[in-house]
Structure formats: structure tokens, C-alpha cells
Amino acid sequence: MENKERIPAVQELLNERKYTALRQYLEELNETDIAEILEEMDNEDMLRCFRILPKSLAADVFSYLDTDNAQYIITSISDKDAGQILDNLMTDDAVDFLEEMPANVVRRVLASASPETRQDINHLLQYPEDSAGSIMTVEFIDLKANLTVAQAIERVRVLAVDSETINYCFVLDDRRKLIGIVALRQLLLQKQDALIGDIMDEDVISVYTLADQEEVADLFMRYDFSAMPVVDKDGRLVGVITVDDIMDIVEEETTEDIELMNAIVPGDKPYMKTGTFELWKSRIPWLMLLMISSTFTGKIIASFEDALSACVVLTVFIPMLMGTGGNAGGQASATIIRGLSVNDIEFADLFRVIWKEVKVAFFCGMTLAVCNFAKLMLFDKTGLEVAAVVSLTMALVVVLAKVVGCMLPMLVKRIGLDPAVIASPFITTVVDALSLMIYFKIATTLLHI
């Protein structure tokens, strides 16, 4: 059943004050679905419905609410209830929530939480934003190498309730250094008296606390992990990153790249919750820069004013040539940026990439040039010389655009910048200027103007 179909039933039970029935109804739903249902209600009904939920379920539902609704609930309930919600949240979810809240709300909620929760949260807040340490959770299952499988399973039973994942158990030595990993599946299949040290996998892939979250996401995708240990500079296990956090990061990074590729300063709010002034601020810097850079194309046209006055028909084809060049460069840059982001392409592949794009551009350019030549001769009746100038320019512009489009992202990545920054808008501006120079050079040479 869709959540839209559940909302009337929930609203009816709430309006009729059948709280026991409503609680039983909600307990049968997934916490994500409950959060979506609550967000469709007005604030007062959302709060009433939230209060009905059992404490543990309420914390799970709370972690799926958007920032505004979560803030409304946390500021509307008692300090004691707020502290209990924070205590029941996984540490990484609690940190994500607090990072979005005003300082006065953070102080109030932390003051109501248990000392252990405050310590764990403050521990995670010390790490830089977007680092592995900032997205990890400190709730995990650790084992000793000298435990038997039976003892390990018993420990899993004890710790599982407060752990974000039980799929993997991490084996530590006396100094809490990570020395191995055991999957829960292994524990269930091994003999009860087998030692953890004999069955654990010692080839453990981990990340450092200060590693960038994008690097962590790449490792998850490369090795198909569902959880990854995080260690400090001494190799001691301090936390675990789970795949649900990585999915959020991938979405965040993808959104950021899309915004950068379209000349928008990345924001941290959904579109419908971003104000007009904030959208203006995110868009105007690049628009100003691109407007200024586009003045070069105007200067190029002005410098060939005599040629244009001698053969006015050349002006008609400028938008087509510039548009085709920009599109060709955008195709190449999008492909390369995607390859760079998933580590399919490295800087060492630069010349191979350029050569491949040259071959692709040759076939694309020749196809467009032939089709364009036929159009100009048969339908536009422009004359042989003008058709040759435009078609030859078309072929060269496509080749140039694709070379620029594939090369610039790789060079920018090499110097440590985000290749998405110089994507379509910037590449289009560069290609436009070069396209005009090629066009007018060919025109003045072949048409003797």
C-alpha cells in the first residue's frame, strides 16, 4: 500500500483519539514510511502522532525526518524526551541532525542526553566536515582473537541491540588495534569451539579518520562493502562506516557535481526549501564570470568586422557553429568527468583519451560536415565556397571541442581541483572563442575577403 493511501487511515485514528489502535498500526510500518506519513501532516498532528510512537521507534523515525520537521519536533517536546531520542539515535545520525540545528537547540538537546551520548557525539564533531571520521558510527561489535565462536556469538547477542551493523565483527588486540574481521555468516558456519583468531580475515581494508568521504565512497563501490572500519593514525579502531551513509554521500556528491557542471554554486538545501535570494547567490557568480569571459567572443567578431561586411551571409552560421562546438565539448567533458569520478580514467590515460576522442570527433565532424554541406547546397542555396567554409569549419570545430572537452577536466583533476567546475559552461565559452577564430581564418583564406 502506498503511503498516500495510509495517510487518511492514520488521520482518522488520530482525529478519533484511538491512540492505542494508531500506535499498533504504526508499529507495523517501516520507519521510513512513518516519517513520510508524518511529513504530510500539519505540525500539530505530526507532533501528536510522533508522541504516540514507542521510544525506540520514535528515534528511528526521527532520523528520517527532514531538518525542518525534526527541528519542530525536538523544540516542541520536553528536555527529557529530547534526550531520550538522542540517546536512541545512532551516533552518526545524531551528529548529522545536530549539525543542521541552531546552536541553542544543540545546547538544549546535548544537555538532556546521557554523558555517554554526549561523549560519543563530541568525539565525532571534532573531525573535519566530509571526512571519514565525521560520518562514522561508534556503535560496532568488537571481538578478541582468543574468543571461541560460541563466546563471540554470545557477545554479538549482547551488543547487537546498540550496534548499527552486525554483519561484520571487528577483531582487536589489547591496544584496540584492528587485526582482523569476521563476518556473522562465518560465525554461524564454524564449529562452536573454533577460535576467532583462526577464522578471522587478517587482510582488512580500512580508512583513516581524516580520509575524504568521496575516497571512502570509491572504496565501497570498488570492493562492494556494506561496512568499513575507520582507524586512527595508530591503527586503532575508532568507528565504522555503513553503506547507508555512503548512499547519502554518493547522492550528495552527485548533486554537487551536477550543480558545478551547470555553473551553480553547490547548496545544502532541497530546491523547494531554498529561498530566492539563496538561489540568486548560488547562480550569479558563475553567470557573471561567464558573461565577462564571453566578451572575448564579441572582440573576435569585432576584429573580423570587415570580413563580415564583405560577406554578410557568414554571420548567419555563427550560432550553429558555436552551438555545435559547445555541445560536442560538453559531450566529451561529461564522459570524462564521469570516468574520473568512478576512477575509470586516470591522468596517465591522457594521451589515450585524447587519441580516442580525436577518432570519435573525426567521424562525428565528418558526418556533420557532409550533412551540413548537403543542406547548404540543396536547401539554403548558399553557393559552393560558403558551403565549403561552413562545413570545413564544422568538422574542425567538433574535433577541437572534443579535444578541449576531454583534456581540460583531466588537467584540472591533476592539479587537485574538481573537474566538474570547468565543465560545460566554461568549456563552451572556450570553444566558442576558438570556433570563431577558426571560422574567420578559414573564411578569409578561402573567400579572399
FENVEN-V496351 format. One record per backbone hydrogen bond with DSSP energy under -0.5 kcal/mol. CO is the residue of the C=O (numbers start at 1). NH is the residue of the N-H. If there is no record, write none. Layout:
[[CO	NH] [CO	NH]]
This chain:
[[2	5] [2	6] [3	7] [4	8] [5	9] [6	10] [7	11] [8	12] [9	13] [10	14] [11	15] [12	16] [13	18] [14	17] [17	19] [18	22] [19	23] [20	24] [21	25] [22	26] [23	27] [24	28] [25	28] [26	29] [30	34] [31	35] [32	36] [33	37] [34	38] [35	39] [36	40] [37	40] [38	41] [42	46] [43	47] [44	48] [45	49] [46	50] [47	51] [48	52] [49	53] [50	53] [54	58] [55	59] [56	60] [57	61] [58	62] [59	63] [61	64] [61	65] [62	65] [66	70] [67	71] [68	72] [69	73] [70	74] [71	75] [72	76] [73	76] [73	77] [78	82] [79	83] [80	84] [81	85] [82	86] [83	87] [84	88] [85	89] [90	94] [91	95] [92	96] [93	97] [94	98] [95	99] [96	100] [97	100] [97	101] [98	101] [102	106] [103	107] [104	108] [105	109] [106	110] [107	111] [108	112] [109	112] [109	113] [110	113] [114	118] [115	119] [116	120] [117	121] [118	122] [119	123] [120	124] [121	125] [122	126] [124	127] [128	131] [130	213] [131	134] [131	135] [132	135] [132	136] [137	240] [138	140] [139	164] [140	142] [141	170] [143	172] [144	147] [145	197] [147	196] [148	152] [149	153] [150	154] [151	155] [152	156] [153	157] [154	158] [155	159] [156	160] [159	162] [160	163] [167	184] [169	182] [170	143] [170	172] [171	179] [171	180] [172	145] [173	176] [176	237] [177	173] [177	179] [180	171] [181	201] [182	169] [183	186] [183	187] [184	188] [185	189] [186	190] [191	194] [192	150] [194	149] [195	198] [195	199] [196	199] [196	200] [200	202] [201	181] [202	204] [204	206] [205	229] [207	231] [208	211] [209	133] [211	132] [212	215] [212	216] [213	217] [214	218] [215	219] [216	220] [217	221] [218	222] [219	223] [220	224] [220	225] [226	243] [228	241] [229	207] [230	238] [230	239] [231	209] [232	235] [235	178] [236	232] [239	230] [240	137] [241	228] [242	245] [242	246] [243	247] [244	248] [245	249] [246	250] [247	251] [248	252] [249	253] [250	254] [251	255] [252	256] [253	257] [254	258] [255	259] [256	260] [257	261] [258	262] [259	262] [259	264] [260	263] [261	425] [270	273] [271	274] [273	275] [275	279] [276	280] [277	281] [278	282] [279	283] [280	284] [281	285] [282	265] [283	287] [284	288] [285	289] [286	290] [287	291] [288	292] [289	293] [290	294] [291	295] [292	295] [293	296] [294	297] [294	298] [295	299] [296	300] [297	301] [298	302] [299	303] [300	304] [301	304] [302	305] [304	308] [305	309] [306	310] [307	311] [311	314] [312	315] [313	316] [313	317] [314	317] [315	318] [317	321] [318	322] [319	323] [320	324] [321	325] [322	326] [323	327] [324	328] [325	329] [326	330] [327	331] [328	332] [329	333] [330	334] [331	335] [332	336] [333	337] [334	338] [335	339] [336	340] [337	341] [338	342] [339	344] [339	345] [340	343] [346	349] [347	350] [349	353] [350	354] [351	355] [352	356] [353	357] [354	358] [355	359] [356	360] [357	361] [358	362] [359	363] [360	364] [361	365] [362	366] [363	367] [364	368] [365	369] [366	370] [367	371] [368	372] [369	373] [370	374] [371	375] [372	376] [373	377] [374	378] [375	379] [375	380] [376	381] [376	382] [383	387] [384	388] [385	389] [386	390] [387	391] [388	392] [389	393] [390	394] [391	395] [392	396] [393	397] [394	398] [395	399] [396	400] [397	401] [398	402] [399	403] [400	404] [401	405] [402	406] [403	407] [404	408] [406	410] [407	411] [408	412] [409	413] [410	414] [411	415] [412	417] [413	416] [417	419] [418	421] [419	422] [420	423] [423	426] [423	427] [424	428] [425	429] [426	430] [427	431] [428	432] [429	433] [430	434] [431	435] [432	436] [433	437] [434	438] [435	439] [436	440] [437	441] [438	442] [439	443] [440	444] [441	445] [442	446] [443	447] [444	448]]
